[in-house]
Amino acid sequence: SIVPSKLPWQGRRRPRMLASAIDAPHRQWRRILRDLSELHLHQVHNNNTNNTSYLDPSSVAHPDDSMTTDEWGMAAAAVMVTFLIVLYLVYSSLNEPKPPLSKKEIDLIQQTWEVVGTLPKEDVGVLLFKNIFELAGDAAPAVADLFKFSKSKGFRLKPFMANAELKEHSVGVVDTVSTAISMLTDLPGLVPVLKDLGKRHVKYGVVPLHYDVVGAAFLATLEQGLPKGLASAEVKGAFTKMWGVVSSTMQSDYYKSKSKSE
């Protein structure tokens, strides 16, 4: 076997190696830093008991001066503590999860939606549903059946005609979108809201494909409703990314668990 029967450090305390410290959890990092800090403070204390002060110019080593073993150890410990702190900060920053939307994207989305907010909610909502049914194509009747307003008098797909129930429902949808956009800077608060909304939509009969249709209809509504020049590629990209976050959060694992049970 190429693996030795007994490792060099078996039977005694395993040495602390920098490579192990890098891959160790934060708890081990803190322990290493604490031990080195205590060592440094202990050496400083010993130095002070010898009436040596860092602020005393006479205690500063000159090129021709020779350093004692304790001074070398203290200097090495200080350098090691500094190095490990820097390495720890770099390691932590690399492992921090990046937010799904940048601050610039969130600002752009919220500023654009403020413009949408100047338009009548009913008009925006009705246009959204009109785009949903148009993009659904042959599946439009099945999509319409998911909503109660499709069974009320005055609703028609071709040519599209909105009834009072659809208008009321569309206003609620626009209000929900406004709430979600206002909470983009508070994802911990927004995620539970979206998950609960997605869970309820599973019961309504909504399937993953419907999210794609609604997302495309939402972007089309923005492009048609915003003043010329505001529906830029940057705006479309930010809202596309936002819808991806909303869609994936609403779907969560509901459909995965459903397919497994089937």
PAKOLTOR-52301 format. One record per residue (C-alpha): x, y, z; residue in one letter; chain; residue number from 1. Coordinates in nm, 4 decimals, decimal comma. Layout:
BEGIN
X Y Z a A NUM $
...
//
This chain:
BEGIN
0,0000 0,0000 0,0000 s A 1 $
0,1241 0,3503 -0,0814 i A 2 $
-0,0408 0,4795 0,2356 v A 3 $
0,1920 0,4430 0,5382 p A 4 $
0,0597 0,2324 0,8213 s A 5 $
0,1294 0,5114 1,0649 k A 6 $
0,1328 0,8785 0,9841 l A 7 $
0,4267 1,0850 1,1147 p A 8 $
0,2165 1,2750 1,3662 w A 9 $
0,0153 0,9801 1,5017 q A 10 $
0,0761 0,9272 1,8689 g A 11 $
0,1466 1,2940 1,9331 r A 12 $
-0,0259 1,6244 1,8755 r A 13 $
-0,0749 1,6991 1,5062 r A 14 $
0,1150 2,0108 1,3923 p A 15 $
-0,0806 2,3184 1,2831 r A 16 $
-0,0264 2,3710 0,9128 m A 17 $
-0,1269 2,6805 0,7199 l A 18 $
-0,2922 2,4726 0,4480 a A 19 $
-0,5171 2,3082 0,7083 s A 20 $
-0,5991 2,6446 0,8599 a A 21 $
-0,7117 2,7831 0,5221 i A 22 $
-0,9648 2,5055 0,4729 d A 23 $
-1,0757 2,5005 0,8374 a A 24 $
-1,4115 2,6465 0,9420 p A 25 $
-1,4293 2,9920 1,0944 h A 26 $
-1,4241 2,8436 1,4429 r A 27 $
-1,0787 2,7018 1,3868 q A 28 $
-0,9641 3,0323 1,2384 w A 29 $
-1,0729 3,2180 1,5490 r A 30 $
-0,8918 2,9685 1,7696 r A 31 $
-0,5680 3,0092 1,5723 i A 32 $
-0,5884 3,3878 1,5831 l A 33 $
-0,6645 3,3809 1,9562 r A 34 $
-0,3686 3,1544 2,0322 d A 35 $
-0,1299 3,3710 1,8286 l A 36 $
-0,2658 3,6877 1,9882 s A 37 $
-0,2185 3,5395 2,3366 e A 38 $
0,1365 3,4432 2,2426 l A 39 $
0,2038 3,7967 2,1224 h A 40 $
0,0546 3,9532 2,4377 l A 41 $
0,2512 3,7125 2,6568 h A 42 $
0,5746 3,8125 2,4870 q A 43 $
0,4833 4,1827 2,5159 v A 44 $
0,4211 4,1289 2,8883 h A 45 $
0,7595 3,9610 2,9303 n A 46 $
0,9211 4,2449 2,7422 n A 47 $
0,7504 4,5050 2,9634 n A 48 $
0,8650 4,3287 3,2772 t A 49 $
1,2165 4,3856 3,1499 n A 50 $
1,1377 4,7620 3,1443 n A 51 $
1,1373 4,7812 2,7654 t A 52 $
0,8799 5,0027 2,5974 s A 53 $
0,7749 5,0187 2,2329 y A 54 $
0,7610 5,3948 2,2718 l A 55 $
1,1156 5,4163 2,4040 d A 56 $
1,3440 5,5127 2,1110 p A 57 $
1,6282 5,3286 2,2761 s A 58 $
1,4316 5,0035 2,2472 s A 59 $
1,4023 5,0306 1,8671 v A 60 $
1,6421 4,7923 1,6940 a A 61 $
1,8969 4,9490 1,4626 h A 62 $
2,0627 4,7753 1,1687 p A 63 $
2,3717 4,7084 1,3783 d A 64 $
2,1803 4,5849 1,6813 d A 65 $
2,1307 4,2160 1,7339 s A 66 $
1,7799 4,0896 1,8205 m A 67 $
1,7278 3,8444 2,0995 t A 68 $
1,5341 3,5214 2,0555 t A 69 $
1,2302 3,6707 2,2328 d A 70 $
1,2361 3,9761 2,0062 e A 71 $
1,2521 3,7608 1,6947 w A 72 $
0,9666 3,5470 1,8254 g A 73 $
0,7565 3,8538 1,9037 m A 74 $
0,8183 4,0000 1,5591 a A 75 $
0,7386 3,6693 1,3891 a A 76 $
0,4178 3,6322 1,5894 a A 77 $
0,3076 3,9858 1,4983 a A 78 $
0,3726 3,9234 1,1295 v A 79 $
0,1898 3,5889 1,1422 m A 80 $
-0,1131 3,7412 1,3173 v A 81 $
-0,1330 4,0168 1,0553 t A 82 $
-0,0944 3,7689 0,7706 f A 83 $
-0,3617 3,5337 0,9045 l A 84 $
-0,6061 3,8204 0,9652 i A 85 $
-0,5641 3,9403 0,6057 v A 86 $
-0,5942 3,5838 0,4756 l A 87 $
-0,9063 3,5270 0,6852 y A 88 $
-1,0718 3,8447 0,5530 l A 89 $
-0,9913 3,7503 0,1923 v A 90 $
-1,1153 3,3941 0,2452 y A 91 $
-1,4394 3,5190 0,4048 s A 92 $
-1,5060 3,7698 0,1250 s A 93 $
-1,4625 3,4991 -0,1397 l A 94 $
-1,7162 3,2755 0,0337 n A 95 $
-1,9821 3,5402 0,0932 e A 96 $
-2,2879 3,4715 -0,1257 p A 97 $
-2,3370 3,7406 -0,3849 k A 98 $
-2,6813 3,9048 -0,3962 p A 99 $
-2,8889 3,8038 -0,7006 p A 100 $
-2,9337 4,1694 -0,7976 l A 101 $
-2,6753 4,4451 -0,7716 s A 102 $
-2,7548 4,7787 -0,6103 k A 103 $
-2,7358 4,9424 -0,9523 k A 104 $
-2,9899 4,6958 -1,0950 e A 105 $
-3,2251 4,7413 -0,7992 i A 106 $
-3,2058 5,1210 -0,8305 d A 107 $
-3,2763 5,0978 -1,2034 l A 108 $
-3,5761 4,8674 -1,1488 i A 109 $
-3,7259 5,0835 -0,8743 q A 110 $
-3,6733 5,4084 -1,0651 q A 111 $
-3,8326 5,2604 -1,3773 t A 112 $
-4,1251 5,1242 -1,1787 w A 113 $
-4,1837 5,4716 -1,0343 e A 114 $
-4,2553 5,5824 -1,3908 v A 115 $
-4,4957 5,2892 -1,4320 v A 116 $
-4,6602 5,4039 -1,1088 g A 117 $
-4,7668 5,7259 -1,2786 t A 118 $
-4,9857 5,5238 -1,5175 l A 119 $
-5,3340 5,3984 -1,4226 p A 120 $
-5,2952 5,0598 -1,2484 k A 121 $
-5,5956 4,9211 -1,4290 e A 122 $
-5,4511 5,0030 -1,7695 d A 123 $
-5,1158 4,8436 -1,6815 v A 124 $
-5,2820 4,5326 -1,5395 g A 125 $
-5,5220 4,4823 -1,8297 v A 126 $
-5,2368 4,5227 -2,0780 l A 127 $
-5,0381 4,2613 -1,8845 l A 128 $
-5,3200 4,0059 -1,9071 f A 129 $
-5,3774 4,0854 -2,2715 k A 130 $
-5,0096 4,0043 -2,3369 n A 131 $
-5,0307 3,6874 -2,1274 i A 132 $
-5,3175 3,5464 -2,3333 f A 133 $
-5,1571 3,6488 -2,6631 e A 134 $
-4,8236 3,4855 -2,5745 l A 135 $
-4,9990 3,1727 -2,4473 a A 136 $
-5,1191 3,1092 -2,8027 g A 137 $
-5,3303 2,7956 -2,8389 d A 138 $
-5,3038 2,7401 -2,4638 a A 139 $
-5,4765 3,0727 -2,3919 a A 140 $
-5,8180 2,9162 -2,3142 p A 141 $
-5,6575 2,6786 -2,0639 a A 142 $
-5,4656 2,9674 -1,9055 v A 143 $
-5,7814 3,1784 -1,8877 a A 144 $
-5,9624 2,8943 -1,7086 d A 145 $
-5,7200 2,9374 -1,4175 l A 146 $
-5,8877 3,2702 -1,3353 f A 147 $
-6,2357 3,3237 -1,1971 k A 148 $
-6,2899 3,6319 -1,4113 f A 149 $
-6,2887 3,4149 -1,7259 s A 150 $
-6,6180 3,2643 -1,6134 k A 151 $
-6,7856 3,6003 -1,5591 s A 152 $
-6,9915 3,7913 -1,8119 k A 153 $
-6,8100 4,0311 -2,0392 g A 154 $
-6,4784 3,8460 -2,0690 f A 155 $
-6,3568 3,7448 -2,4124 r A 156 $
-6,0257 3,6208 -2,5499 l A 157 $
-6,0706 3,6932 -2,9214 k A 158 $
-6,0980 3,9774 -2,9680 p A 159 $
-5,9710 4,0443 -2,6199 f A 160 $
-6,2179 4,2124 -2,3894 m A 161 $
-6,1716 4,2726 -2,0169 a A 162 $
-6,4622 4,2565 -1,7768 n A 163 $
-6,4943 4,4242 -1,4371 a A 164 $
-6,3581 4,1178 -1,2548 e A 165 $
-6,0431 4,1052 -1,4695 l A 166 $
-5,9830 4,4777 -1,4146 k A 167 $
-6,0143 4,4361 -1,0398 e A 168 $
-5,7830 4,1342 -1,0409 h A 169 $
-5,5271 4,3113 -1,2590 s A 170 $
-5,5056 4,6030 -1,0152 v A 171 $
-5,4241 4,3538 -0,7395 g A 172 $
-5,1499 4,1995 -0,9532 v A 173 $
-4,9915 4,5395 -1,0173 v A 174 $
-5,0039 4,6142 -0,6422 d A 175 $
-4,8295 4,2819 -0,5722 t A 176 $
-4,5554 4,3616 -0,8234 v A 177 $
-4,5120 4,7061 -0,6651 s A 178 $
-4,4720 4,5463 -0,3211 t A 179 $
-4,2154 4,2966 -0,4494 a A 180 $
-4,0117 4,5705 -0,6199 i A 181 $
-4,0171 4,7874 -0,3086 s A 182 $
-3,8773 4,4936 -0,1070 m A 183 $
-3,5867 4,4117 -0,3406 l A 184 $
-3,3505 4,5670 -0,0862 t A 185 $
-3,4953 4,3372 0,1828 d A 186 $
-3,4602 3,9887 0,0328 l A 187 $
-3,4890 3,8081 0,3713 p A 188 $
-3,8328 3,9673 0,4052 g A 189 $
-3,9319 3,9226 0,0411 l A 190 $
-3,8405 3,5548 -0,0010 v A 191 $
-4,1049 3,4171 0,2432 p A 192 $
-4,3709 3,6332 0,0765 v A 193 $
-4,2825 3,4990 -0,2700 l A 194 $
-4,2646 3,1387 -0,1502 k A 195 $
-4,6085 3,1644 0,0084 d A 196 $
-4,7456 3,3221 -0,3098 l A 197 $
-4,5937 3,0433 -0,5187 g A 198 $
-4,7371 2,7758 -0,2913 k A 199 $
-5,0850 2,9182 -0,3368 r A 200 $
-5,0418 2,9272 -0,7147 h A 201 $
-4,9614 2,5554 -0,7179 v A 202 $
-5,3105 2,4968 -0,5786 k A 203 $
-5,4559 2,7189 -0,8513 y A 204 $
-5,3119 2,4869 -1,1165 g A 205 $
-5,0192 2,7040 -1,2253 v A 206 $
-4,7292 2,5071 -1,3799 v A 207 $
-4,3643 2,6143 -1,4399 p A 208 $
-4,4319 2,6928 -1,8070 l A 209 $
-4,6813 2,9593 -1,7028 h A 210 $
-4,4031 3,1522 -1,5269 y A 211 $
-4,2172 3,1843 -1,8565 d A 212 $
-4,5274 3,3186 -2,0304 v A 213 $
-4,5994 3,5699 -1,7523 v A 214 $
-4,2359 3,6843 -1,7505 g A 215 $
-4,2376 3,7481 -2,1254 a A 216 $
-4,5739 3,9266 -2,0978 a A 217 $
-4,4421 4,1417 -1,8136 f A 218 $
-4,1442 4,2565 -2,0221 l A 219 $
-4,3703 4,3214 -2,3221 a A 220 $
-4,5997 4,5327 -2,1023 t A 221 $
-4,3053 4,7427 -1,9848 l A 222 $
-4,1864 4,7967 -2,3395 e A 223 $
-4,5333 4,8986 -2,4578 q A 224 $
-4,6222 5,1118 -2,1553 g A 225 $
-4,3001 5,3008 -2,0846 l A 226 $
-4,2211 5,6269 -2,2652 p A 227 $
-3,9864 5,5914 -2,5598 k A 228 $
-3,6242 5,5712 -2,4541 g A 229 $
-3,6898 5,4297 -2,1062 l A 230 $
-3,7280 5,0685 -2,2177 a A 231 $
-3,3545 5,0376 -2,2834 s A 232 $
-3,1572 4,7147 -2,3067 a A 233 $
-3,0220 4,7822 -1,9576 e A 234 $
-3,3736 4,8172 -1,8159 v A 235 $
-3,4892 4,5004 -1,9909 k A 236 $
-3,1860 4,3136 -1,8599 g A 237 $
-3,2488 4,4259 -1,5015 a A 238 $
-3,6193 4,3332 -1,5110 f A 239 $
-3,5401 4,0001 -1,6797 t A 240 $
-3,2973 3,9204 -1,3994 k A 241 $
-3,5523 4,0300 -1,1402 m A 242 $
-3,8215 3,8071 -1,2891 w A 243 $
-3,5778 3,5155 -1,2819 g A 244 $
-3,5331 3,5674 -0,9073 v A 245 $
-3,9087 3,6058 -0,8484 v A 246 $
-3,9960 3,3050 -1,0655 s A 247 $
-3,7397 3,0676 -0,9143 s A 248 $
-3,8301 3,1743 -0,5597 t A 249 $
-4,2032 3,1302 -0,6161 m A 250 $
-4,1527 2,7858 -0,7665 q A 251 $
-3,8953 2,6816 -0,5047 s A 252 $
-3,9096 2,3045 -0,4609 d A 253 $
-4,2862 2,2717 -0,4926 y A 254 $
-4,2818 2,1201 -0,8400 y A 255 $
-3,9789 1,9006 -0,7683 k A 256 $
-4,1522 1,7438 -0,4697 s A 257 $
-4,4703 1,7025 -0,6745 k A 258 $
-4,2885 1,5205 -0,9572 s A 259 $
-4,1175 1,2904 -0,7057 k A 260 $
-4,4488 1,1995 -0,5440 s A 261 $
-4,5940 1,1206 -0,8844 e A 262 $
//
